[in-house]
Amino acid sequence: MEQGNDRKARRLTSAFVAAAVTLGVAGGLAALTTASSNAATTPGCTAVYSTTWDSGSGFGAQVVITNNGPAWTNWTLTYSYAGNQTLQNGWNGTWSQSGHAVTVANASYNGAVASGGSVTPAGNFTYSGTNAAPTSFAVNGITCGGTTPPPTTTPSTTPSTTPSTTPSTTPSTTPSTTPSTTPSTTPSTGGGGGGHVVNPFVGASQYLSPDYTGEVNAQVAADQSNPTLAASEAKMAGYSTAVWMDHIGAIAGDPGSVHHGLQWHLDQALSQQKAGTPITFEVVIYDLPGRDCAAIASNGEIPATAAGLTEYESQYIDPISAILANPKYAGIRIVAVVEPDSLPNAVTNQSKPACATATPFYETGVEYALNKLHAIPNVYNYVDIAHSAWLGWSSNMGPAAQEFAKVARATTAGFGSIDGFISDTANYTPTTEPFLPNSTLQVGGNPLDSAKFYQYNPYFDEYDYDQAMYTQLTGQGFSPNIGMLIDTSRNGWGGPNRPTALNSSPTTVDTYVAANKVDQRPFRGDWCNQAGAGIGARPTVLPYGSSNHIIAFVWIKPPGESDGDYVTATHPHGDPHCDPNGTNTDGNGGTYSTGSLSTGDVPAGQWFAAEFQQEVANAYPAL
């Protein structure tokens, strides 16, 4: 059984239809894009300027421009700095600078802005001395409403050099950093004490794990012979990743491990926190009895028995909750990702004896964990909902929402014990499929979702899946204030095989999908150390604005840490799903490559250099 340093790998492991197949910095604060401001409105436009990071010699800036008049077919933003701010690069528009004056023309994909619509160009600058915000903005020659620039967000020592998300051909799914209209101190219906807010990421910096930055920095040092790669790798140390409590020993920290214990990390978070600014700390709760009943690479240490449940509660959850409840950590917003894969397995893999046995312990264990964690006012519980390629079919999605509601109702606080849900944890499913926005589009007389790659699953990406799951969950009784998170750590799928424009020439659904999907896996059920995968959108708060149910992109799986190993003549442990020479099946007679990298056989949770190098090289947007 897999024990220790296991960083979650997500999978689909049984029947596919109507069931599931089956930076180099050492500290500082993470870059998390956010904005808030007061702005006056004129009949023409409103402009809200904010800085997203500021190191003292460089900064990131964005301008949310809103069209208050007739629809635009194109737009040009102009403004000026008073100091020596100098443009380095920009996105969501074509940026240029002449002296103090900055001009941004629309990009090819965002020129059309409806009345009431917004667009958010952003860029990076250098400066010396003071960094005063500009005071006047114009769009298409019309002066926009006056603005009061907001306070600079908590500095990051490593800026993002590219947009936080992929431009989508579907306007409603194009991420932005539109300011929140919901104050960060609004009490959640999930309650839990004073200061508990609807969205813990709003107005907060994020914790940078020194364990992860150490792994990154070591790889940067090893790759100095490739300065371009090393420079991109170094940027990775500036982004927040979760701390995994994947076995009992992880709570205190394993002797000789590069991964420290929970209290050590919380103390580091306190040292990183700046006065007057909250900090978020992401921790994964992941050690249920009979954990990952449908897999080998990430199954757990505690048996699926009554004694195992007692061990889980007394030796795992109780010590974790005792540490988190320490009053000195009360100012940290602790985001708990609760038991990846557990309840989804309870929905779709009951034909597997191990899962049928484990399910009652999953349900009772998650109930216990939610009760203990929810009792701590500054802890926010986000329950795992797998991903679109697992629970996207209607025969899975509805029962899954019912299962989540069943467990929530059993807790002391009921639905209030859960602040939200997270999808794509440690998986590779894209946030959006920009060239496949309509799963019912007819090609050759058949809908796209009938393609072999999708097998009548109508949800091609996490954005659409999360919106649909939100509807299902609120229909079961969850508060409309629940927030949805997406783990975008490895779902970018950049690189030379990523399509850059719609190819409408194929005449069958299979060839059309193959030509236009950004997900380059041979099979959607492939989950282990995927060849061709890349870093996804950077951790971002309110990526689609404050009215969207998706409240943040997060990096739960630390990029570069392996999903699992496989058995060879000299390596006795492993999971066949991780074998690059192995195959996966879809439950309908189809057989596919595992899609796993052939450049290493690395146990789950350990550093996989070749995988990290590939993910950085294939990052989308590029690092």
C-alpha positions as CSV (number, residue, x, y, z in Angstrom):
1,M,0.0,0.0,0.0
2,E,1.2,3.5,-0.8
3,Q,2.3,5.3,2.3
4,G,4.0,8.6,2.9
5,N,4.6,11.6,0.7
6,D,1.7,10.7,-1.6
7,R,0.6,13.8,-3.6
8,K,-2.8,13.1,-5.1
9,A,-3.2,11.5,-8.5
10,R,-6.7,11.5,-10.0
11,R,-8.2,8.8,-12.0
12,L,-11.2,7.2,-13.6
13,T,-11.2,3.5,-13.1
14,S,-14.3,1.6,-14.0
15,A,-17.0,1.7,-16.8
16,F,-16.9,4.9,-18.7
17,V,-20.5,5.5,-19.8
18,A,-23.2,5.6,-17.1
19,A,-20.5,4.9,-14.5
20,A,-17.0,6.3,-14.1
21,V,-14.1,5.0,-16.0
22,T,-12.9,3.6,-13.7
23,L,11.0,31.5,-9.2
24,G,13.7,31.0,-7.4
25,V,12.7,32.4,-4.1
26,A,12.8,30.9,-0.7
27,G,10.0,32.9,0.9
28,G,7.7,35.8,0.4
29,L,4.1,35.9,-0.6
30,A,2.4,34.2,-3.5
31,A,1.1,36.0,-6.5
32,L,-2.7,35.9,-6.4
33,T,-4.4,38.3,-8.7
34,T,-7.2,40.3,-7.2
35,A,-8.6,43.9,-7.4
36,S,-11.0,46.1,-5.6
37,S,-11.8,49.8,-6.1
38,N,-14.3,52.6,-6.0
39,A,-15.1,54.0,-9.4
40,A,-17.4,56.7,-10.8
41,T,-19.4,55.9,-13.9
42,T,-19.9,58.1,-17.0
43,P,-22.1,57.3,-20.0
44,G,-19.0,56.2,-21.9
45,C,-16.9,53.9,-19.8
46,T,-15.6,53.1,-16.3
47,A,-11.9,52.3,-15.7
48,V,-10.7,50.6,-12.5
49,Y,-6.9,50.5,-12.2
50,S,-5.1,48.2,-9.7
51,T,-1.7,46.7,-9.0
52,T,-1.4,43.0,-8.7
53,W,2.1,42.8,-7.3
54,D,4.9,45.3,-6.4
55,S,8.4,44.3,-5.6
56,G,9.7,47.9,-5.1
57,S,11.4,47.9,-8.6
58,G,8.7,46.2,-10.7
59,F,4.9,45.7,-10.6
60,G,1.9,44.3,-12.3
61,A,-1.0,46.5,-13.3
62,Q,-4.5,45.8,-14.7
63,V,-7.3,48.0,-15.8
64,V,-10.9,46.8,-15.7
65,I,-12.7,48.8,-18.4
66,T,-16.5,48.6,-18.5
67,N,-18.5,49.8,-21.5
68,N,-21.4,52.0,-20.3
69,G,-22.6,52.9,-23.8
70,P,-23.3,51.2,-27.1
71,A,-21.5,48.0,-27.9
72,W,-17.8,48.3,-29.0
73,T,-16.5,46.4,-32.0
74,N,-12.9,47.4,-31.0
75,W,-11.3,49.4,-28.2
76,T,-8.2,51.3,-27.4
77,L,-7.3,52.3,-23.9
78,T,-4.9,55.2,-23.1
79,Y,-3.5,56.5,-19.9
80,S,-0.2,58.0,-18.6
81,Y,2.1,57.5,-15.7
82,A,3.7,60.4,-13.9
83,G,7.0,58.6,-13.0
84,N,9.4,56.4,-14.8
85,Q,7.2,53.3,-15.0
86,T,8.4,51.3,-18.1
87,L,6.4,48.6,-19.9
88,Q,7.9,45.1,-20.0
89,N,5.1,43.0,-21.4
90,G,1.3,42.8,-21.5
91,W,-1.7,40.7,-22.3
92,N,-5.4,40.8,-23.1
93,G,-4.5,43.5,-25.6
94,T,-1.6,44.9,-27.7
95,W,0.5,47.1,-25.4
96,S,2.8,50.0,-26.3
97,Q,4.4,53.0,-24.6
98,S,5.7,56.3,-25.7
99,G,7.3,58.3,-22.9
100,H,4.8,58.4,-20.0
101,A,1.9,57.5,-22.3
102,V,0.6,53.9,-22.4
103,T,-1.7,52.6,-25.2
104,V,-3.5,49.2,-25.2
105,A,-5.4,48.1,-28.3
106,N,-7.8,45.2,-28.1
107,A,-6.5,41.7,-29.0
108,S,-8.1,39.7,-31.8
109,Y,-10.3,37.8,-29.4
110,N,-11.7,40.6,-27.1
111,G,-12.5,43.6,-29.4
112,A,-16.2,43.1,-29.1
113,V,-17.5,44.4,-25.8
114,A,-21.3,44.5,-25.3
115,S,-23.0,47.4,-23.4
116,G,-22.3,46.7,-19.7
117,G,-19.5,44.3,-20.6
118,S,-15.9,44.5,-19.3
119,V,-12.4,43.6,-20.4
120,T,-9.2,43.5,-18.4
121,P,-5.9,44.3,-20.1
122,A,-2.9,43.7,-17.8
123,G,0.8,44.1,-17.9
124,N,4.1,44.2,-16.1
125,F,6.4,47.2,-15.6
126,T,9.6,48.3,-14.0
127,Y,10.2,51.5,-12.0
128,S,12.4,53.3,-9.5
129,G,11.4,55.7,-6.8
130,T,7.6,56.1,-6.3
131,N,4.9,54.2,-8.1
132,A,2.0,56.6,-8.3
133,A,-1.1,55.3,-10.0
134,P,-2.4,57.0,-13.1
135,T,-5.4,59.3,-12.6
136,S,-7.1,59.5,-16.0
137,F,-8.1,56.9,-18.5
138,A,-9.8,57.0,-21.9
139,V,-11.3,54.4,-24.2
140,N,-11.6,55.2,-27.9
141,G,-10.9,58.8,-27.0
142,I,-13.6,59.2,-24.4
143,T,-12.5,59.9,-20.9
144,C,-13.7,57.2,-18.5
145,G,-15.2,57.8,-15.1
146,G,-12.9,58.9,-12.4
147,T,-11.4,56.2,-10.2
148,T,-9.8,55.9,-6.8
149,P,-7.0,53.4,-7.2
150,P,-7.1,50.6,-4.6
151,P,-4.3,49.7,-2.3
152,T,-1.6,47.6,-3.9
153,T,-2.2,43.9,-3.2
154,T,0.4,42.1,-1.1
155,P,3.7,42.1,-2.9
156,S,5.0,39.0,-4.7
157,T,8.7,38.7,-5.4
158,T,8.0,36.8,-8.5
159,P,5.5,38.3,-11.0
160,S,3.5,36.5,-13.5
161,T,4.7,37.4,-17.0
162,T,1.6,36.2,-18.8
163,P,-2.2,36.3,-18.4
164,S,-3.6,34.1,-15.7
165,T,-6.0,32.3,-18.0
166,T,-6.5,31.2,-21.6
167,P,-8.6,33.5,-23.8
168,S,-11.8,31.7,-24.6
169,T,-13.8,32.0,-27.7
170,T,-16.9,31.9,-25.5
171,P,-17.1,35.3,-23.9
172,S,-19.0,34.1,-20.8
173,T,-16.1,31.8,-19.8
174,T,-13.3,34.3,-20.4
175,P,-11.6,34.8,-17.1
176,S,-11.1,38.3,-15.8
177,T,-10.1,39.9,-12.6
178,T,-13.2,42.1,-12.3
179,P,-13.4,43.6,-8.9
180,S,-15.6,41.8,-6.4
181,T,-18.9,43.4,-5.5
182,T,-19.2,41.2,-2.5
183,P,-17.1,42.5,0.4
184,S,-14.6,40.0,1.7
185,T,-16.0,40.3,5.2
186,T,-19.6,39.3,4.3
187,P,-20.5,36.4,6.7
188,S,-20.9,33.0,5.0
189,T,-24.1,31.0,5.6
190,G,-21.5,28.3,6.5
191,G,-20.6,30.5,9.4
192,G,-18.2,29.3,12.0
193,G,-17.3,32.4,14.0
194,G,-16.3,36.0,13.6
195,G,-14.4,36.9,10.5
196,H,-15.5,33.8,8.5
197,V,-16.0,35.2,5.0
198,V,-17.7,34.0,1.8
199,N,-14.5,33.8,-0.2
200,P,-11.3,33.4,1.8
201,F,-9.1,34.3,-1.1
202,V,-10.4,37.8,-1.6
203,G,-8.1,40.4,-0.1
204,A,-5.6,37.8,1.0
205,S,-2.1,36.8,0.1
206,Q,-1.2,33.1,-0.3
207,Y,1.3,31.0,1.6
208,L,4.5,29.9,-0.2
209,S,5.6,26.5,1.0
210,P,9.4,26.6,1.6
211,D,9.4,22.8,0.9
212,Y,8.1,23.4,-2.6
213,T,10.3,26.4,-3.3
214,G,13.3,24.4,-2.2
215,E,12.4,21.6,-4.7
216,V,12.0,24.2,-7.4
217,N,15.2,26.0,-6.6
218,A,17.2,22.7,-6.6
219,Q,15.8,22.0,-10.1
220,V,16.7,25.5,-11.3
221,A,20.2,25.0,-10.1
222,A,20.4,21.7,-11.9
223,D,19.2,23.2,-15.2
224,Q,21.6,26.1,-15.5
225,S,22.9,24.7,-18.8
226,N,19.5,25.6,-20.2
227,P,19.1,29.2,-19.1
228,T,15.7,29.7,-20.8
229,L,14.2,26.7,-19.1
230,A,15.8,27.6,-15.8
231,A,14.4,31.1,-15.9
232,S,10.9,29.8,-16.5
233,E,11.3,27.2,-13.7
234,A,12.4,29.9,-11.3
235,K,9.1,31.6,-11.6
236,M,7.3,28.5,-10.2
237,A,8.6,29.2,-6.7
238,G,6.4,32.3,-6.6
239,Y,3.1,30.5,-6.6
240,S,1.3,28.9,-3.8
241,T,0.8,25.1,-3.6
242,A,-1.1,23.1,-1.0
243,V,0.4,21.2,1.9
244,W,-0.6,17.5,1.9
245,M,-1.5,15.6,5.0
246,D,-1.4,12.3,3.1
247,H,-0.5,10.0,6.0
248,I,-0.4,10.2,9.8
249,G,3.4,10.8,9.8
250,A,3.0,13.9,7.7
251,I,1.3,15.7,10.6
252,A,4.5,15.9,12.5
253,G,6.8,15.6,9.5
254,D,8.7,12.5,8.5
255,P,12.4,12.4,9.7
256,G,14.6,13.0,6.7
257,S,11.8,14.0,4.4
258,V,11.8,17.3,2.4
259,H,8.2,17.8,3.6
260,H,7.8,19.4,7.0
261,G,4.9,18.9,9.4
262,L,1.7,20.9,9.7
263,Q,2.7,23.1,12.6
264,W,6.0,24.0,11.0
265,H,4.1,25.2,7.9
266,L,1.6,27.2,9.8
267,D,4.5,28.9,11.7
268,Q,6.0,29.7,8.3
269,A,2.7,31.2,7.2
270,L,2.7,33.4,10.2
271,S,6.2,34.7,9.4
272,Q,5.1,35.4,5.8
273,Q,1.9,37.2,6.8
274,K,2.0,41.0,6.5
275,A,0.3,43.2,9.1
276,G,-3.2,44.0,8.1
277,T,-3.4,41.5,5.3
278,P,-4.9,38.0,5.7
279,I,-3.0,35.0,4.3
280,T,-4.5,31.8,3.0
281,F,-3.0,28.4,3.7
282,E,-4.2,25.4,1.7
283,V,-4.0,21.9,3.3
284,V,-5.2,18.6,1.9
285,I,-7.0,16.2,4.3
286,Y,-6.3,12.8,2.7
287,D,-6.0,9.6,4.7
288,L,-9.5,7.9,4.8
289,P,-9.8,4.2,5.8
290,G,-9.4,2.3,2.5
291,R,-8.3,5.4,0.7
292,D,-8.5,5.4,-3.1
293,C,-10.2,2.1,-3.3
294,A,-10.0,2.0,-7.1
295,A,-6.3,2.7,-7.4
296,I,-2.9,1.5,-6.3
297,A,-0.5,4.4,-6.7
298,S,-2.3,6.4,-4.0
299,N,-4.1,4.0,-1.8
300,G,-3.6,4.6,1.9
301,E,-2.3,3.3,5.2
302,I,-5.5,2.8,7.2
303,P,-7.7,-0.2,6.6
304,A,-11.4,0.1,5.7
305,T,-12.6,-1.4,9.1
306,A,-14.2,-0.1,12.2
307,A,-10.9,-0.1,13.9
308,G,-9.5,1.8,10.9
309,L,-12.2,4.5,11.3
310,T,-11.3,4.9,14.9
311,E,-7.6,5.3,13.9
312,Y,-8.5,7.9,11.3
313,E,-10.6,9.9,13.8
314,S,-8.2,9.7,16.8
315,Q,-4.8,9.5,15.2
316,Y,-5.3,11.6,12.1
317,I,-8.2,14.1,12.2
318,D,-8.0,14.9,15.9
319,P,-4.3,15.8,15.9
320,I,-4.8,17.9,12.7
321,S,-7.8,19.8,14.1
322,A,-5.9,20.4,17.4
323,I,-3.1,22.1,15.6
324,L,-5.4,24.2,13.3
325,A,-7.4,25.3,16.4
326,N,-4.3,26.8,18.1
327,P,-5.3,30.4,18.8
328,K,-2.0,31.7,17.4
329,Y,-3.2,30.6,13.9
330,A,-6.6,32.3,14.2
331,G,-5.6,35.0,11.7
332,I,-4.7,32.5,8.9
333,R,-7.5,31.6,6.5
334,I,-7.1,27.8,6.4
335,V,-8.5,26.3,3.2
336,A,-9.0,22.6,3.7
337,V,-9.4,20.3,0.7
338,V,-11.3,17.4,2.1
339,E,-10.5,13.9,1.0
340,P,-10.0,13.8,-2.8
341,D,-11.6,10.9,-4.6
342,S,-13.5,9.6,-1.7
343,L,-17.2,10.4,-2.2
344,P,-16.8,10.2,-6.0
345,N,-15.7,6.6,-5.6
346,A,-18.7,6.0,-3.4
347,V,-20.9,7.1,-6.3
348,T,-19.4,5.3,-9.3
349,N,-17.3,2.3,-8.2
350,Q,-19.6,0.3,-6.1
351,S,-19.0,-2.7,-8.4
352,K,-15.5,-2.9,-7.0
353,P,-15.6,-4.9,-3.7
354,A,-12.9,-2.6,-2.1
355,C,-15.0,0.5,-2.8
356,A,-18.2,-1.1,-1.6
357,T,-16.5,-2.0,1.6
358,A,-14.9,1.4,2.0
359,T,-17.9,3.6,1.2
360,P,-19.5,3.6,4.7
361,F,-16.2,4.5,6.2
362,Y,-15.7,7.3,3.6
363,E,-19.1,8.8,4.5
364,T,-18.6,8.6,8.3
365,G,-15.0,9.7,8.0
366,V,-15.8,12.8,5.9
367,E,-18.6,13.6,8.3
368,Y,-16.3,13.5,11.2
369,A,-13.6,15.6,9.5
370,L,-16.2,18.2,8.5
371,N,-17.5,18.4,12.0
372,K,-14.0,18.9,13.6
373,L,-12.8,21.3,11.0
374,H,-16.0,23.4,10.7
375,A,-15.8,24.0,14.5
376,I,-12.6,26.1,13.9
377,P,-13.8,29.6,12.7
378,N,-10.9,30.3,10.4
379,V,-11.1,26.9,8.6
380,Y,-12.9,26.7,5.2
381,N,-14.0,23.3,4.0
382,Y,-13.9,22.5,0.3
383,V,-15.1,19.0,-0.6
384,D,-13.7,17.2,-3.7
385,I,-16.1,16.6,-6.6
386,A,-13.6,14.8,-8.9
387,H,-13.7,16.3,-12.4
388,S,-15.8,16.5,-15.6
389,A,-14.3,13.3,-17.1
390,W,-15.5,11.3,-14.1
391,L,-18.8,12.7,-12.9
392,G,-19.9,14.6,-16.0
393,W,-22.6,12.1,-17.3
394,S,-26.1,12.8,-16.0
395,S,-26.1,9.3,-14.5
396,N,-23.2,10.2,-12.3
397,M,-23.7,14.0,-11.7
398,G,-27.1,13.8,-10.0
399,P,-26.3,10.9,-7.7
400,A,-23.0,12.6,-6.8
401,A,-24.8,15.7,-5.7
402,Q,-27.1,13.6,-3.7
403,E,-24.2,11.8,-2.0
404,F,-22.5,15.1,-1.1
405,A,-25.8,16.3,0.4
406,K,-26.3,13.1,2.3
407,V,-22.9,13.5,4.0
408,A,-23.5,17.2,4.7
409,R,-26.9,16.6,6.2
410,A,-25.3,14.2,8.7
411,T,-22.9,16.8,10.1
412,T,-23.7,18.9,13.1
413,A,-23.9,22.1,11.0
414,G,-25.6,20.5,8.1
415,F,-25.0,22.2,4.7
416,G,-23.2,25.0,6.6
417,S,-20.2,22.7,7.3
418,I,-19.1,23.0,3.7
419,D,-17.9,26.3,2.3
420,G,-17.6,25.0,-1.3
421,F,-16.3,22.4,-3.6
422,I,-13.1,21.7,-5.7
423,S,-12.7,20.0,-9.0
424,D,-9.8,18.7,-11.0
425,T,-7.6,18.1,-7.9
426,A,-4.3,16.7,-9.2
427,N,-5.9,16.0,-12.6
428,Y,-5.2,17.2,-16.1
429,T,-8.7,18.1,-17.5
430,P,-8.6,21.6,-19.1
431,T,-10.4,24.5,-17.5
432,T,-11.9,25.3,-20.9
433,E,-11.8,23.8,-24.3
434,P,-11.8,27.0,-26.3
435,F,-12.5,25.5,-29.7
436,L,-15.1,23.0,-28.5
437,P,-17.6,25.2,-26.6
438,N,-20.7,23.4,-27.8
439,S,-20.9,19.6,-27.0
440,T,-24.1,19.2,-29.1
441,L,-22.6,20.8,-32.3
442,Q,-23.4,18.5,-35.2
443,V,-20.5,17.2,-37.3
444,G,-21.2,14.6,-40.0
445,G,-24.7,14.2,-38.5
446,N,-23.5,13.4,-35.0
447,P,-23.1,15.6,-31.8
448,L,-19.6,16.2,-30.7
449,D,-20.1,14.5,-27.4
450,S,-20.6,11.2,-29.3
451,A,-16.9,11.3,-30.2
452,K,-14.9,8.4,-28.7
453,F,-12.9,10.8,-26.6
454,Y,-16.0,12.0,-24.8
455,Q,-18.4,9.0,-25.1
456,Y,-21.6,11.1,-24.6
457,N,-20.3,13.0,-21.7
458,P,-21.6,16.5,-22.3
459,Y,-19.0,18.3,-20.2
460,F,-15.7,18.8,-22.0
461,D,-14.0,21.0,-19.4
462,E,-14.0,22.1,-15.8
463,Y,-15.7,25.4,-16.3
464,D,-18.9,24.0,-17.7
465,Y,-18.8,21.0,-15.3
466,D,-18.5,23.3,-12.2
467,Q,-21.4,25.5,-13.3
468,A,-23.6,22.4,-13.8
469,M,-22.5,20.8,-10.5
470,Y,-23.2,24.1,-8.7
471,T,-26.8,23.9,-10.0
472,Q,-27.1,20.3,-8.9
473,L,-25.6,21.0,-5.4
474,T,-27.8,24.1,-4.7
475,G,-30.8,22.1,-5.9
476,Q,-30.0,19.6,-3.1
477,G,-30.0,22.3,-0.5
478,F,-26.5,23.8,-0.4
479,S,-26.3,27.5,0.0
480,P,-26.1,29.6,-3.1
481,N,-23.0,31.1,-1.5
482,I,-20.9,28.0,-2.0
483,G,-17.8,28.6,-4.0
484,M,-16.2,26.4,-6.6
485,L,-12.4,26.0,-6.9
486,I,-10.4,24.5,-9.8
487,D,-7.0,23.0,-9.5
488,T,-5.2,24.4,-12.5
489,S,-1.7,23.4,-11.5
490,R,-1.2,21.0,-14.5
491,N,-4.1,21.4,-16.9
492,G,-2.6,24.0,-19.2
493,W,-1.7,21.7,-22.2
494,G,0.5,24.2,-24.0
495,G,3.4,23.2,-26.3
496,P,3.6,22.4,-30.0
497,N,0.5,20.2,-30.1
498,R,-1.9,22.7,-28.7
499,P,-4.3,24.0,-31.4
500,T,-4.2,27.7,-31.9
501,A,-7.3,28.2,-34.0
502,L,-10.5,26.4,-34.9
503,N,-10.1,23.7,-37.6
504,S,-13.5,23.3,-39.1
505,S,-12.5,21.1,-42.0
506,P,-12.8,17.6,-40.4
507,T,-16.1,15.9,-41.3
508,T,-16.4,13.3,-38.5
509,V,-16.8,13.9,-34.8
510,D,-13.7,11.9,-33.9
511,T,-11.4,13.8,-36.3
512,Y,-13.0,17.2,-35.5
513,V,-12.5,16.6,-31.8
514,A,-8.9,15.4,-32.3
515,A,-8.1,18.5,-34.4
516,N,-9.5,21.0,-31.9
517,K,-9.2,19.7,-28.3
518,V,-6.4,21.1,-26.2
519,D,-6.5,18.0,-23.9
520,Q,-3.8,15.9,-25.5
521,R,-4.3,12.7,-23.6
522,P,-5.1,9.7,-25.7
523,F,-7.9,8.8,-23.2
524,R,-9.7,11.1,-20.7
525,G,-9.3,8.4,-18.1
526,D,-5.5,8.7,-18.2
527,W,-4.3,10.3,-15.0
528,C,-0.7,9.4,-14.1
529,N,2.3,11.6,-15.0
530,Q,0.8,12.6,-18.4
531,A,3.1,13.2,-21.3
532,G,2.6,16.6,-22.9
533,A,0.9,18.2,-19.9
534,G,1.7,21.7,-18.9
535,I,1.3,24.2,-16.1
536,G,-2.2,25.8,-16.2
537,A,-3.6,29.2,-15.2
538,R,-1.8,30.8,-12.2
539,P,-3.5,30.9,-8.8
540,T,-6.1,33.6,-9.3
541,V,-9.0,35.0,-7.2
542,L,-12.4,35.7,-8.9
543,P,-11.0,34.6,-12.4
544,Y,-14.4,35.2,-14.0
545,G,-15.6,38.1,-11.8
546,S,-17.5,38.3,-8.5
547,S,-20.8,37.1,-9.9
548,N,-19.4,33.7,-11.1
549,H,-19.6,30.6,-8.9
550,I,-15.9,29.8,-9.6
551,I,-14.2,31.8,-6.9
552,A,-10.5,30.9,-7.4
553,F,-8.0,28.9,-9.4
554,V,-5.6,27.1,-7.0
555,W,-2.6,24.8,-7.3
556,I,-3.4,21.9,-5.0
557,K,-1.1,19.4,-6.7
558,P,2.5,20.7,-6.5
559,P,3.7,20.6,-10.1
560,G,6.8,18.4,-10.4
561,E,5.7,15.8,-7.8
562,S,4.9,12.4,-9.2
563,D,1.5,10.8,-9.5
564,G,2.8,7.3,-9.0
565,D,5.3,4.6,-10.1
566,Y,4.9,1.3,-11.9
567,V,6.3,-2.2,-11.5
568,T,9.4,-3.3,-13.4
569,A,11.9,-6.2,-12.9
570,T,13.9,-4.0,-10.5
571,H,11.0,-1.9,-9.1
572,P,8.5,-4.1,-7.3
573,H,5.9,-1.5,-6.3
574,G,3.6,0.4,-8.6
575,D,0.4,1.0,-10.4
576,P,-0.2,-0.3,-14.0
577,H,-2.0,3.0,-14.8
578,C,1.4,4.7,-14.5
579,D,3.3,2.3,-16.8
580,P,4.1,4.1,-20.1
581,N,3.9,0.7,-21.8
582,G,0.5,-0.1,-20.2
583,T,-3.0,0.5,-21.3
584,N,-6.3,1.7,-19.9
585,T,-9.8,0.6,-20.9
586,D,-13.0,2.6,-21.2
587,G,-15.5,-0.1,-20.1
588,N,-16.9,-0.3,-23.7
589,G,-14.2,-2.4,-25.2
590,G,-11.8,0.5,-26.1
591,T,-8.1,0.2,-25.1
592,Y,-5.8,3.2,-24.9
593,S,-2.3,4.1,-23.9
594,T,-1.9,5.2,-20.3
595,G,-0.3,8.4,-21.7
596,S,2.3,8.3,-18.9
597,L,5.8,9.7,-19.2
598,S,8.5,7.1,-20.1
599,T,11.3,9.2,-18.6
600,G,11.2,8.0,-15.0
601,D,9.6,5.6,-12.5
602,V,9.1,7.8,-9.5
603,P,6.9,7.0,-6.5
604,A,3.9,9.2,-5.8
605,G,4.7,12.5,-4.1
606,Q,8.5,12.4,-4.9
607,W,10.2,14.9,-7.1
608,F,10.0,13.9,-10.8
609,A,12.5,16.2,-12.6
610,A,11.6,15.3,-16.2
611,E,7.9,15.8,-15.5
612,F,8.5,19.3,-13.9
613,Q,10.7,20.3,-16.9
614,Q,7.9,19.2,-19.3
615,E,5.2,21.0,-17.4
616,V,7.1,24.2,-17.3
617,A,8.0,24.0,-21.0
618,N,4.4,23.3,-21.9
619,A,2.8,25.9,-19.6
620,Y,-0.2,27.7,-20.9
621,P,-0.2,30.6,-20.6
622,A,3.6,30.5,-20.9
623,L,5.6,31.3,-17.9
